Amino acid sequence: MKITLGELAKATGGELEGDANYVVESGASLAEAGPKDVAFLENPKYAAQVSASKAGCVFLPKEAKGKLQGGPANRIWTHEPKWGFAYILQDIEARQNPKPAPGVSPKADVHPEARLGRDVSIGAFTVVEAGAMVGDGTVLGPQVYLGRNAKVGKECRIYPQVVIREDCVVGDRCIIHSGTVVGSDGYGYATDMKTGQHRKVPQVGNVVLENDVEIGSNVSIDRGNTGPTKIGAGTKIDNLVQLGHNVQTGRNCLIVSHVGIAGSTKLGNQVTLAGQVGIAGHLTIGDGAIVTAQTGVMTDLAPKAIVFGTPSRPHREAMKLQALFNRLPELFDTVKELSKSREGTHAG
């Protein structure tokens, strides 16, 4: 990719300070960028790296204008530096990971009753069962399994070794990374109180991914017991996440690695679950709630709540308790001394 800074600023909606005819070719971090690279600053914590950067151009936050000294002479000021930087990365990705040409590999197994849209690409050893549907422009990589009557929408990218089980639905422009299983059986058992035997409860629902969902690698999304497990439009799920049966997420949620959500819990819109969060079943998490890393949620959360700890507490309260916890040895010694003093007074 070769693009002038004038073209780049126009394409990203930024305000250019510098040479509009200067040509850049790639993107890199502030520390590693060279004269032909574009870098960006998003977190003010790393502002000192700008002055030392050798980048040909740097995307900077507009609110920092007039506050940053030194560094690259070419600057693009924008409210979203990382978004501007992503414009460069999109081209790099397209070159490194080009979309396969349309066509069905002779090594794939596509049932005659499956329906394929226009310009679909299906890789070697992929299986598409009877009644399955694949939308226009979608890519199913090698070794993908698409179950009976499953549906994948338009312009999706399904990477190798993804399993999409029977009757599940994937919307348009979805991305699913390798090793993920959509529609595995929900964890449902009935225990015989006389024998202690666990009897499997059939899981006859499905999973529905709405448009523009991205699922990381090695994620398990269980099908509903009855009815769907549903992932709302624009939601992004990191690697190694487990969603139980009949979980519902709203739109544009962010679910980070190692999160586990038990069955029938409902997330509102734009909920953020940080790494290693655990959420009990049959709860409601309000719109815009933020659950910080390693938090265990046992009760419903109000909209825009910010919580931490196990069990979860309001973030400010949890931080105060953590500070007090760190002082427990000191407080214990104080109480011990007071107790001794009191005993001495009584003895006298």
C-alpha positions as CSV (number, residue, x, y, z in Angstrom):
1,M,0.0,0.0,0.0
2,K,1.2,3.5,-0.9
3,I,-0.9,6.4,0.1
4,T,-0.3,10.1,0.6
5,L,-1.0,11.7,3.9
6,G,-3.5,14.0,2.2
7,E,-5.4,11.0,1.0
8,L,-5.1,9.2,4.3
9,A,-6.4,12.2,6.3
10,K,-9.4,12.6,3.9
11,A,-10.2,8.8,4.1
12,T,-10.1,8.8,7.9
13,G,-11.7,12.2,8.5
14,G,-8.6,13.5,10.3
15,E,-7.0,17.0,10.3
16,L,-3.5,16.8,8.7
17,E,-0.6,18.8,10.1
18,G,2.4,18.4,7.7
19,D,3.2,17.4,4.1
20,A,0.1,16.3,2.3
21,N,2.2,14.7,-0.5
22,Y,4.3,12.5,1.9
23,V,3.8,8.8,1.1
24,V,3.4,6.1,3.7
25,E,3.2,2.3,3.1
26,S,2.6,0.5,6.4
27,G,1.7,0.8,10.1
28,A,3.7,0.0,13.2
29,S,3.9,0.9,16.9
30,L,5.3,4.2,18.0
31,A,8.5,2.5,19.2
32,E,9.0,0.4,16.1
33,A,7.8,2.7,13.3
34,G,10.1,4.0,10.6
35,P,9.8,6.8,8.0
36,K,7.4,4.9,5.8
37,D,5.1,3.8,8.7
38,V,2.1,5.3,10.4
39,A,1.7,5.0,14.2
40,F,-0.9,6.2,16.7
41,L,-1.3,7.4,20.2
42,E,-4.5,6.6,22.0
43,N,-3.5,6.4,25.7
44,P,-1.9,9.6,27.1
45,K,0.2,7.4,29.4
46,Y,2.4,6.7,26.4
47,A,2.7,10.3,25.2
48,A,6.5,10.3,25.8
49,Q,6.9,7.7,23.1
50,V,5.7,10.2,20.5
51,S,8.7,12.5,20.8
52,A,11.1,9.6,20.3
53,S,9.2,8.0,17.4
54,K,10.6,7.8,13.9
55,A,7.2,7.3,12.3
56,G,6.5,9.0,9.0
57,C,3.2,10.1,10.5
58,V,1.3,9.6,13.7
59,F,-2.4,9.7,14.5
60,L,-3.0,11.8,17.6
61,P,-6.1,12.7,19.7
62,K,-7.5,16.1,19.0
63,E,-7.7,16.9,22.6
64,A,-3.9,16.7,22.9
65,K,-3.3,19.3,20.2
66,G,-0.8,21.9,21.5
67,K,0.3,19.7,24.4
68,L,2.6,17.3,22.6
69,Q,6.1,18.4,21.8
70,G,8.7,16.9,19.4
71,G,8.3,13.7,17.4
72,P,7.1,13.3,13.8
73,A,6.4,16.5,11.9
74,N,3.5,14.8,10.1
75,R,0.5,14.4,12.3
76,I,-3.1,13.6,11.8
77,W,-5.4,14.9,14.5
78,T,-8.6,12.9,15.1
79,H,-11.0,12.0,17.9
80,E,-10.3,8.3,17.2
81,P,-6.6,7.7,16.5
82,K,-6.8,3.9,16.7
83,W,-9.7,3.9,14.2
84,G,-7.6,6.0,11.8
85,F,-4.6,3.7,12.2
86,A,-6.9,0.7,11.5
87,Y,-7.4,2.0,8.0
88,I,-3.8,1.2,7.2
89,L,-4.0,-2.2,8.9
90,Q,-7.0,-3.1,6.7
91,D,-4.8,-3.0,3.6
92,I,-2.0,-5.0,5.3
93,E,-4.5,-7.7,6.4
94,A,-6.0,-7.9,2.9
95,R,-2.5,-8.6,1.5
96,Q,-1.5,-11.0,4.3
97,N,-4.8,-12.9,4.4
98,P,-6.5,-12.5,1.0
99,K,-10.0,-13.6,0.5
100,P,-10.0,-17.0,-1.3
101,A,-11.3,-17.0,-4.8
102,P,-14.9,-18.2,-5.2
103,G,-15.4,-21.9,-5.8
104,V,-15.9,-25.2,-4.1
105,S,-12.9,-27.4,-3.4
106,P,-13.1,-30.8,-5.1
107,K,-12.2,-32.2,-1.6
108,A,-15.2,-30.6,0.1
109,D,-18.4,-32.5,0.7
110,V,-21.4,-30.3,-0.1
111,H,-24.8,-32.1,0.1
112,P,-27.0,-31.7,-3.1
113,E,-29.7,-30.2,-1.0
114,A,-27.5,-27.5,0.4
115,R,-27.9,-24.0,-1.1
116,L,-24.9,-21.8,-1.9
117,G,-25.1,-18.1,-2.8
118,R,-23.0,-16.3,-5.4
119,D,-19.2,-16.1,-5.1
120,V,-19.0,-18.5,-2.2
121,S,-15.7,-20.1,-1.4
122,I,-15.6,-23.5,0.3
123,G,-12.3,-25.0,1.4
124,A,-10.9,-28.6,1.3
125,F,-12.5,-31.2,3.6
126,T,-15.4,-28.8,4.6
127,V,-18.7,-30.5,5.1
128,V,-22.0,-28.7,4.3
129,E,-25.0,-30.8,5.2
130,A,-28.5,-31.1,3.7
131,G,-30.7,-28.0,3.9
132,A,-27.7,-25.7,4.9
133,M,-27.6,-22.3,3.3
134,V,-24.5,-20.1,2.6
135,G,-24.9,-16.5,1.7
136,D,-23.3,-14.5,-1.2
137,G,-19.6,-13.9,-0.8
138,T,-19.1,-16.0,2.3
139,V,-15.9,-18.0,2.9
140,L,-16.0,-21.4,4.6
141,G,-12.3,-22.3,5.2
142,P,-10.9,-25.8,5.2
143,Q,-12.4,-28.4,7.6
144,V,-15.4,-26.3,8.5
145,Y,-18.6,-28.2,9.4
146,L,-21.9,-26.7,8.6
147,G,-24.8,-28.8,10.1
148,R,-28.1,-29.7,8.7
149,N,-30.4,-26.7,8.1
150,A,-27.8,-24.3,9.4
151,K,-27.6,-20.9,7.8
152,V,-24.7,-18.5,7.3
153,G,-25.3,-15.1,5.9
154,K,-23.6,-12.9,3.3
155,E,-19.9,-11.8,3.3
156,C,-19.0,-13.9,6.4
157,R,-15.5,-15.3,7.0
158,I,-15.5,-18.7,8.8
159,Y,-12.0,-19.8,9.5
160,P,-10.7,-23.5,9.4
161,Q,-12.0,-26.0,11.9
162,V,-15.1,-24.1,13.0
163,V,-18.2,-26.2,13.8
164,I,-21.7,-24.7,13.2
165,R,-24.2,-27.2,14.3
166,E,-27.6,-28.1,13.0
167,D,-30.3,-25.3,12.8
168,C,-28.0,-22.6,13.9
169,V,-28.1,-19.2,12.2
170,V,-25.2,-16.8,11.5
171,G,-26.0,-13.3,10.2
172,D,-24.3,-11.2,7.6
173,R,-20.6,-10.1,7.8
174,C,-19.8,-12.3,10.8
175,I,-16.3,-13.6,11.5
176,I,-15.7,-16.9,13.4
177,H,-12.2,-17.9,14.2
178,S,-10.7,-21.4,14.3
179,G,-11.7,-24.0,16.8
180,T,-15.0,-22.4,17.8
181,V,-18.2,-24.4,18.2
182,V,-21.5,-22.8,17.6
183,G,-24.5,-24.9,18.8
184,S,-22.9,-27.5,21.1
185,D,-25.3,-29.1,23.5
186,G,-26.3,-27.0,26.5
187,Y,-25.4,-28.4,29.9
188,G,-28.7,-29.9,30.9
189,Y,-29.3,-32.9,33.2
190,A,-32.0,-34.2,35.5
191,T,-30.8,-36.1,38.5
192,D,-32.7,-39.2,39.7
193,M,-33.0,-38.6,43.4
194,K,-33.2,-42.4,44.1
195,T,-30.2,-43.5,42.1
196,G,-28.2,-40.3,41.8
197,Q,-28.0,-40.9,38.1
198,H,-27.8,-37.8,35.8
199,R,-30.1,-38.1,32.9
200,K,-29.4,-35.9,29.8
201,V,-32.1,-33.3,29.0
202,P,-32.2,-32.9,25.2
203,Q,-31.2,-29.5,23.9
204,V,-33.5,-28.8,21.0
205,G,-33.0,-25.0,20.6
206,N,-30.3,-23.3,18.4
207,V,-27.9,-20.4,18.3
208,V,-28.5,-17.2,16.5
209,L,-25.7,-14.8,15.7
210,E,-27.0,-11.5,14.5
211,N,-25.1,-9.3,11.9
212,D,-21.5,-8.1,12.4
213,V,-20.7,-10.5,15.2
214,E,-17.1,-11.6,15.6
215,I,-16.2,-14.7,17.6
216,G,-12.6,-15.5,18.6
217,S,-10.9,-18.9,18.6
218,N,-11.9,-21.9,20.8
219,V,-15.2,-20.4,21.9
220,S,-18.2,-22.6,22.9
221,I,-21.7,-21.2,22.5
222,D,-24.3,-23.7,23.6
223,R,-27.6,-24.2,21.8
224,G,-30.7,-23.3,23.7
225,N,-32.6,-26.0,25.7
226,T,-35.7,-24.8,23.8
227,G,-35.5,-21.6,21.8
228,P,-32.3,-19.8,20.9
229,T,-29.1,-18.7,22.5
230,K,-28.7,-15.3,20.9
231,I,-25.7,-13.0,20.3
232,G,-26.7,-9.4,19.5
233,A,-25.6,-7.5,16.4
234,G,-22.1,-6.0,16.6
235,T,-21.0,-8.0,19.6
236,K,-17.4,-9.1,19.8
237,I,-16.3,-12.2,21.7
238,D,-12.7,-12.9,22.5
239,N,-11.0,-16.4,22.6
240,L,-11.8,-19.1,25.1
241,V,-15.2,-17.9,26.2
242,Q,-18.1,-20.2,27.2
243,L,-21.7,-19.1,26.8
244,G,-24.4,-21.4,28.3
245,H,-27.7,-22.4,26.9
246,N,-30.3,-19.6,26.2
247,V,-27.9,-16.8,27.1
248,Q,-28.9,-13.6,25.4
249,T,-26.6,-10.6,24.7
250,G,-27.7,-7.2,23.5
251,R,-26.0,-5.2,20.7
252,N,-22.4,-4.2,20.6
253,C,-21.3,-6.1,23.8
254,L,-17.6,-6.8,24.4
255,I,-16.8,-10.1,26.0
256,V,-13.2,-10.7,26.8
257,S,-11.2,-13.9,27.1
258,H,-12.0,-16.6,29.7
259,V,-15.5,-15.3,30.5
260,G,-18.1,-17.9,31.5
261,I,-21.8,-17.0,31.4
262,A,-24.3,-19.6,32.8
263,G,-27.5,-20.4,31.2
264,S,-30.4,-18.0,30.6
265,T,-28.6,-14.9,31.6
266,K,-29.4,-11.8,29.6
267,L,-27.0,-9.0,28.8
268,G,-28.2,-5.6,27.7
269,N,-26.7,-3.4,25.0
270,Q,-23.0,-2.4,25.1
271,V,-22.2,-4.5,28.2
272,T,-18.5,-5.0,28.8
273,L,-17.2,-8.2,30.5
274,A,-13.5,-8.1,31.2
275,G,-11.2,-11.1,31.4
276,Q,-12.1,-14.1,33.6
277,V,-15.5,-12.8,34.6
278,G,-18.0,-15.4,35.7
279,I,-21.7,-14.8,35.7
280,A,-24.3,-17.0,37.4
281,G,-27.4,-18.2,35.5
282,H,-30.8,-16.5,35.1
283,L,-29.5,-13.0,35.8
284,T,-30.1,-9.7,34.0
285,I,-27.1,-7.4,33.3
286,G,-28.3,-3.8,32.4
287,D,-27.3,-1.7,29.4
288,G,-23.8,-0.3,29.5
289,A,-22.7,-2.3,32.6
290,I,-19.0,-2.9,33.0
291,V,-17.8,-6.0,34.9
292,T,-14.1,-5.7,35.6
293,A,-11.6,-8.5,35.4
294,Q,-12.0,-11.7,37.6
295,T,-15.3,-10.5,39.0
296,G,-18.0,-13.0,40.0
297,V,-21.5,-11.8,39.4
298,M,-24.2,-13.5,41.5
299,T,-27.0,-10.9,41.3
300,D,-28.7,-8.7,38.6
301,L,-26.8,-5.5,37.7
302,A,-28.3,-2.1,37.0
303,P,-27.7,-0.3,33.8
304,K,-24.2,1.4,33.7
305,A,-23.1,-0.4,36.9
306,I,-19.3,-0.8,37.3
307,V,-18.5,-3.7,39.5
308,F,-15.5,-5.6,40.8
309,G,-14.8,-8.6,43.1
310,T,-16.4,-11.8,44.2
311,P,-19.2,-11.5,44.9
312,S,-19.4,-8.4,42.7
313,R,-19.7,-5.0,44.4
314,P,-19.8,-1.4,43.1
315,H,-16.3,-0.6,41.9
316,R,-15.6,2.2,44.4
317,E,-16.8,0.2,47.3
318,A,-14.8,-2.9,46.2
319,M,-11.6,-0.8,45.9
320,K,-12.1,0.7,49.4
321,L,-12.6,-2.8,50.9
322,Q,-9.5,-4.0,49.1
323,A,-7.5,-1.2,50.6
324,L,-8.9,-2.1,54.1
325,F,-8.1,-5.7,53.5
326,N,-4.4,-4.8,52.9
327,R,-4.3,-3.1,56.3
328,L,-5.7,-6.1,58.2
329,P,-2.3,-7.2,59.7
330,E,-1.8,-3.7,61.0
331,L,-5.3,-3.4,62.3
332,F,-5.0,-6.8,63.9
333,D,-1.8,-5.8,65.7
334,T,-3.5,-2.6,66.9
335,V,-6.5,-4.5,68.3
336,K,-4.1,-7.0,69.9
337,E,-2.2,-4.2,71.7
338,L,-5.5,-2.6,72.8
339,S,-6.7,-5.9,74.2
340,K,-3.4,-6.4,76.2
341,S,-3.7,-2.9,77.5
342,R,-7.3,-3.5,78.6
343,E,-6.3,-6.8,80.3
344,G,-3.5,-5.0,82.2
345,T,-5.9,-2.3,83.3
346,H,-8.4,-4.9,84.7
347,A,-5.5,-6.8,86.4
348,G,-4.4,-3.6,88.2
